[in-house]
Amino acid sequence: MTDLDPGSSLPLACTLGPQDGRDRLRRWEALHRSAAPVSSLRHGVLEVRYPGAPGVLAELSALAAAEQNCCTFVDWSVAQAGGDAVLTVRAPAGQPEAVEPIAALFATGA
């Protein structure tokens, strides 16, 4: 698992300002470090699975809601499955590439 790349640029359609983007990335990085998620990307659907731990579902839900407000070009949702918190980011129909810049932030090591 790799950490989120703090040098990564935000997707072009994101409406966050530069400072807001850095702060949001820091929150994602902290969640990433605390929960060691595993991600997969298939046909324009990114799934990021966080093993169940105290506070993970609440923070993931808050972050996904915040992302939905600024990155409306994709759909963000969070669910609980088998004790894990699962983030799903879906690209619009016919535009699977829309989720690729976001997926790159969650890429796992081989």
LINQUIGI-V404332 format. One record per residue. N is the residue number from 0. PSI is psi as a letter, one per 30 degrees, with the letter a starting at -180 (999 if undefined). OMEGA is omega in radians with two decimals (999 if undefined). Layout:
# LINQUIGI-V404332
n | psi | omega
N | PSI | OMEGA
N | PSI | OMEGA
This chain:
# LINQUIGI-V404332
n | psi | omega
0 | k | 3.08
1 | l | 3.05
2 | l | 3.03
3 | k | -3.10
4 | j | -3.11
5 | f | 3.10
6 | f | -3.12
7 | k | 3.06
8 | l | 3.12
9 | l | 3.08
10 | k | -3.07
11 | e | -3.07
12 | f | 3.14
13 | k | -3.08
14 | g | 3.10
15 | k | 3.02
16 | l | -3.09
17 | e | -3.13
18 | e | 3.11
19 | e | 3.13
20 | e | 3.12
21 | e | 3.14
22 | e | 3.13
23 | e | 3.11
24 | e | 3.10
25 | e | 3.10
26 | e | 3.10
27 | e | -3.14
28 | e | 3.12
29 | e | 3.11
30 | e | 3.13
31 | e | -3.13
32 | e | -3.06
33 | f | -3.00
34 | f | 3.11
35 | i | -3.11
36 | l | 3.05
37 | k | -3.10
38 | l | 3.04
39 | k | 3.12
40 | k | 3.13
41 | k | 3.01
42 | h | 3.09
43 | g | 3.09
44 | j | 3.06
45 | k | 3.04
46 | k | 3.11
47 | j | -3.05
48 | k | 3.13
49 | k | 3.08
50 | k | -3.11
51 | k | 3.07
52 | l | -3.12
53 | k | 3.06
54 | f | -3.06
55 | e | -3.10
56 | e | -3.13
57 | e | -3.14
58 | e | 3.12
59 | e | 3.11
60 | e | 3.13
61 | e | 3.13
62 | e | 3.14
63 | e | 3.11
64 | e | 3.10
65 | e | 3.12
66 | e | 3.13
67 | e | 3.13
68 | e | -3.08
69 | f | -3.09
70 | i | -3.03
71 | f | -3.14
72 | f | 3.05
73 | l | 3.14
74 | k | -3.13
75 | k | 3.05
76 | l | -3.14
77 | k | 3.08
78 | l | 3.03
79 | k | -3.12
80 | j | 3.10
81 | h | -3.14
82 | f | 3.11
83 | l | 2.96
84 | k | -3.05
85 | k | 3.03
86 | k | 3.05
87 | k | 3.09
88 | j | -3.07
89 | k | 3.04
90 | l | 3.05
91 | l | 3.12
92 | k | 3.10
93 | g | 3.14
94 | h | -3.08
95 | f | -3.12
96 | f | -3.12
97 | f | -3.10
98 | f | -3.06
99 | e | 3.12
100 | e | 3.11
101 | e | 3.12
102 | e | -3.13
103 | f | 3.11
104 | f | -3.10
105 | g | -3.06
106 | k | 3.10
107 | l | 3.09
108 | l | -3.13
109 | 999 | 999
